[in-house]
């Protein structure tokens, strides 16, 4: 990913939060839908009131929990950040989600995040935050990224840090390892 330059001479960098992990959402969505369909099918096959309530409650719980996982996954991983001399702006599908100027940034953290599951390798992210992150927020930062308005997550790479430093000089305040 190269450093881009506008006609006006302004330099900027564009980076997705984590496009590779977005494919997990596309894989998990049909699995979640199948789970919900199973519970709905079970509901239609029983005649006992308690069993019907159990299947209906489980189907509703499955649908709500999986829709939250899918929604926050799309929100967190599909976002695209544009970093320039004015600050960082986060957009999704061309719609501005949030933005922070360099003066508003209070915390820039490099986070190592281990996604669950066998064979999952750790991922590294840069967190740009408009407030000082607490230890709990640093630990949950990837999950909170789609929900908190002043946390912007960008997939980390040394090349990206060098490019950002060409646009605006910054240093990490903290590094967090989450296993």
Secondary structure, DSSP 4 states (H G I P E B T S, - for coil): -PPEE-TTS-EEEEEES-HHHHHHHHHHHHHHHHHHHHHHHHHHH---HHHHHHHHHHHHHHHHHHHHHHHHHHHHHS-EEEEETTEEEEEETTEEEEEEETTT--EEEEEEEE-SSTTPPEEEEEEEESSPPPHHHHHTHHHHTTT-TTEEEEE--HHHHHHHHHHS----SEEEEE-
